[in-house]
Amino acid sequence: MNPVVHFEMPYDDRDRMARFYETAFGWQTNKLGPEMGRYVTAATVESANGRPLQPGAINGGFYPRKPDWPAQYPSVVIAVDDIRQAMARLAEAGGKVLGEPMEIPGIGHYVSFMDTEDNRVSLLQPFPRAG
């Protein structure tokens, strides 16, 4: 099986968004710089090295909404062993891959797709863990 490992949502105002999730839910946010696309990570439970310590829990992140990007809605990220094979399987199943995989430094390879119900979902092939 391929587990859901992350969620993502767009933002318009990252300071407002961070205050909201910190205040409403107690999440810890980390605002990354331009070299990481102004992404904001969100820890929803106690974590170590960005990974939840509570079994079954996931963390997430927020990205800046951009006028030229397709399907900017809340979505989930599914971990896969081989992103190219997963892309081929989802296309055979009726999904549509949105572009080519991109490397997220220190994390892995990532690409979004549309499922048969017009939901934007993403794939992540994580880099191997050290040790």
FIKE-512735 format. One record per atom (N, C-alpha, C): x, y, z. Coordinates in pm, whole numbers, padded with zeros to 5 digits, always signed. Atoms other than C-alpha are relative to their C-alpha. Layout:
REM residues N
XYZ/...
//
This chain:
REM residues 131
+00083-00120+00000/+00000+00000+00000/+00087+00125+00000/-00067-00129+00004/+00096+00362-00052/-00073+00096+00094/+00069-00080-00101/+00015+00574+00256/-00007+00149-00033/+00006-00145+00002/-00099+00935+00276/+00102+00048+00103/-00108-00042-00089/+00202+01112+00427/+00007+00150+00023/-00013-00146-00007/+00136+01485+00390/-00126+00062-00057/+00108-00076+00064/-00131+01743+00313/+00058+00134-00044/-00042-00132+00046/-00100+02071+00126/-00121+00087-00025/+00105-00098+00028/-00308+02385+00096/+00065+00129-00048/-00054-00129+00044/-00255+02717-00084/-00027+00110+00103/+00027-00118-00083/-00231+03050+00097/+00011+00126-00085/-00013-00132+00061/-00276+03413-00004/+00087+00089+00088/-00076-00082-00095/-00127+03572+00310/+00061-00097+00102/-00059+00105-00083/+00122+03345+00484/+00004+00035+00148/+00002-00036-00142/+00141+03542+00810/-00140-00022+00059/+00138+00020-00046/-00239+03541+00842/-00030-00149+00013/+00023+00144-00001/-00253+03170+00754/+00069-00065+00120/-00075+00059-00110/+00018+03080+01006/-00063+00034+00135/+00067-00039-00126/-00150+03279+01285/-00128-00079+00021/+00126+00073-00011/-00482+03110+01210/+00023-00144+00048/-00019+00141-00035/-00354+02749+01227/+00073-00018+00133/-00065+00005-00131/-00128+02820+01524/-00101+00027+00111/+00098-00038-00102/-00413+02984+01718/-00115-00099+00009/+00118+00086+00000/-00702+02762+01612/+00031-00144+00038/-00029+00142-00020/-00526+02423+01630/+00129-00029+00075/-00126+00022-00070/-00192+02474+01805/+00110-00059-00087/-00103+00053+00089/+00005+02367+01497/+00123+00090+00006/-00125-00076+00008/+00369+02474+01471/+00033+00020-00147/-00033-00028+00140/+00449+02648+01143/+00144+00047-00012/-00137-00041+00028/+00788+02711+00987/+00001+00060-00139/+00002-00072+00128/+00811+02974+00713/+00138-00011-00066/-00124+00017+00075/+01075+02880+00456/+00019+00118-00096/-00035-00115+00084/+01251+03130+00233/-00025-00020-00149/+00023+00006+00145/+01246+03201-00140/+00068-00121-00066/-00068+00116+00057/+01494+02917-00206/-00086-00127+00009/+00094+00112-00014/+01213+02679-00096/-00141+00043-00041/+00129-00041+00055/+00934+02866-00275/-00095+00063+00100/+00081-00063-00107/+00812+03047+00043/-00102-00099+00057/+00083+00106-00055/+00663+02714+00152/-00006+00016+00152/+00015-00003-00145/+00534+02689+00509/-00033-00142+00046/+00030+00132-00053/+00558+02357+00691/-00090+00014+00122/+00092-00001-00114/+00295+02269+00950/+00010-00133+00073/-00005+00119-00085/+00356+02022+01233/-00132-00006+00077/+00132+00013-00064/+00017+01895+01352/+00008-00082+00129/-00024+00081-00120/+00158+01660+01620/+00149+00008+00032/-00142+00004-00034/+00487+01614+01803/+00074-00079-00107/-00073+00059+00111/+00746+01533+01538/+00149+00000+00027/-00146+00003-00002/+01112+01443+01498/+00048-00004-00143/-00050-00011+00137/+01300+01542+01182/-00114+00012-00101/+00112-00023+00089/+00970+01651+01028/-00099-00114-00011/+00089+00116+00008/+00806+01311+01080/-00078-00014+00131/+00082+00015-00121/+00514+01261+01321/+00043-00119+00085/-00031+00110-00091/+00587+01051+01628/-00124-00084+00029/+00126+00070-00026/+00221+00953+01663/-00036-00084-00123/+00036+00085+00115/+00135+00652+01440/-00130+00046-00065/+00119-00036+00076/-00113+00739+01167/-00019+00150-00021/+00013-00145+00014/-00070+01118+01202/+00084+00047-00118/-00080-00061+00107/+00053+01338+00918/+00018+00148+00029/-00024-00144-00001/+00202+01684+00893/-00030+00053-00138/+00033-00056+00130/+00155+01922+00607/+00074+00127-00028/-00062-00125+00038/+00238+02246+00443/-00092+00085-00085/+00076-00100+00074/+00114+02553+00265/+00092+00063-00104/-00077-00061+00108/+00230+02702-00065/-00072+00127-00045/+00064-00124+00046/+00170+03050-00209/-00087-00026-00123/+00090+00012+00115/-00128+03064-00443/+00061+00079-00116/-00058-00064+00119/-00009+03147-00797/-00103+00000-00112/+00104-00011+00103/-00229+03271-01082/+00016-00097-00117/-00021+00086+00116/-00071+03040-01342/+00011-00149+00034/-00004+00142-00038/-00080+02710-01146/-00140-00059-00007/+00132+00063+00005/-00364+02463-01204/-00039-00059+00136/+00057+00077-00110/-00590+02315-00935/+00066+00026+00136/-00058-00036-00129/-00474+02499-00623/-00105-00014+00109/+00098+00033-00103/-00693+02331-00364/+00069-00085+00106/-00057+00094-00097/-00627+02138-00044/+00014-00138-00063/-00023+00133+00056/-00481+01801-00134/+00083-00085+00096/-00082+00092-00078/-00308+01497+00007/+00117-00045-00085/-00120+00049+00066/+00034+01358-00077/+00015-00148+00036/-00010+00145-00017/+00077+00982-00128/+00144-00042-00026/-00138+00048+00016/+00417+00819-00075/+00001-00123-00091/-00017+00113+00091/+00532+00581-00350/+00148-00038-00005/-00138+00046+00011/+00845+00371-00402/+00066+00047-00128/-00055-00039+00131/+00887+00466-00770/-00099+00096-00065/+00092-00102+00047/+00732+00791-00889/-00038-00020-00147/+00029+00021+00143/+00758+00708-01262/-00098-00116-00019/+00095+00112+00009/+00583+00372-01216/-00137+00043+00049/+00128-00046-00054/+00314+00537-01003/-00070+00093-00099/+00057-00090+00100/+00263+00805-01271/-00063-00082-00114/+00053+00085+00107/+00216+00534-01535/-00127-00071+00045/+00119+00070-00052/-00030+00340-01315/-00119+00093+00011/+00114-00089-00017/-00241+00643-01237/-00053+00048-00135/+00046-00037+00134/-00252+00744-01605/-00083-00114-00060/+00074+00116+00049/-00363+00389-01696/-00136-00011+00067/+00125+00007-00076/-00633+00417-01428/-00094+00116-00031/+00085-00111+00040/-00768+00739-01584/+00036+00134+00059/-00045-00127-00056/-00577+01009-01393/+00084+00076-00099/-00081-00085+00088/-00380+01296-01547/+00111+00064+00082/-00117-00056-00068/-00027+01386-01434/+00014+00146-00041/-00016-00144+00023/+00032+01762-01401/+00149+00035-00004/-00140-00037+00015/+00382+01818-01536/+00095-00114+00030/-00107+00095-00028/+00707+01644-01451/+00037+00005+00148/-00044-00002-00139/+00839+01541-01109/+00107+00106+00024/-00103-00096-00038/+01042+01806-00931/+00065-00050+00128/-00071+00040-00120/+01302+01753-00663/-00024+00102+00110/+00009-00084-00120/+01230+01890-00317/+00126-00031+00080/-00128+00027-00065/+01576+01929-00159/-00017-00064+00139/+00002+00070-00129/+01627+01685+00127/-00124-00083+00025/+00127+00070-00021/+01278+01536+00084/-00019-00113-00102/+00021+00101+00102/+01235+01355-00249/-00053+00061-00128/+00057-00045+00127/+01067+01378-00589/-00152+00006+00012/+00141-00035-00022/+00715+01523-00615/-00065+00037-00132/+00079-00043+00114/+00446+01560-00880/-00148-00007+00038/+00144+00002-00025/+00074+01641-00872/-00072-00065-00116/+00084+00057+00105/-00205+01474-01065/-00145+00027+00032/+00145-00009-00018/-00578+01495-01117/-00055-00142-00004/+00061+00132+00003/-00779+01186-01028/-00123+00002-00090/+00117+00009+00089/-01089+01069-01214/-00117+00084+00047/+00108-00084-00054/-01307+01289-00990/+00037+00147+00001/-00049-00137+00012/-01111+01608-01070/+00055+00055+00131/-00069-00041-00122/-00932+01616-00733/+00149+00007-00030/-00146-00006+00013/-00571+01735-00726/+00059-00076+00117/-00069+00083-00098/-00357+01481-00542/+00147+00002-00041/-00142-00002+00034/+00023+01448-00527/+00068-00130+00038/-00085+00115-00028/+00287+01176-00529/+00133+00050+00055/-00133-00030-00052/+00610+01179-00331/+00080-00129+00006/-00096+00109-00015/+00899+00941-00378/+00109+00052+00093/-00097-00055-00097/+01096+01013-00059/+00141-00050-00027/-00138+00045+00004/+01473+01003-00061/+00018-00104+00109/-00026+00099-00107/+01608+00705+00136/+00044+00069+00128/-00040-00054-00129/+01648+00777+00505/+00140-00045+00034/-00137+00034-00043/+02001+00789+00640/-00007-00090+00121/-00008+00086-00118/+02095+00518+00885/-00090-00111-00015/
//
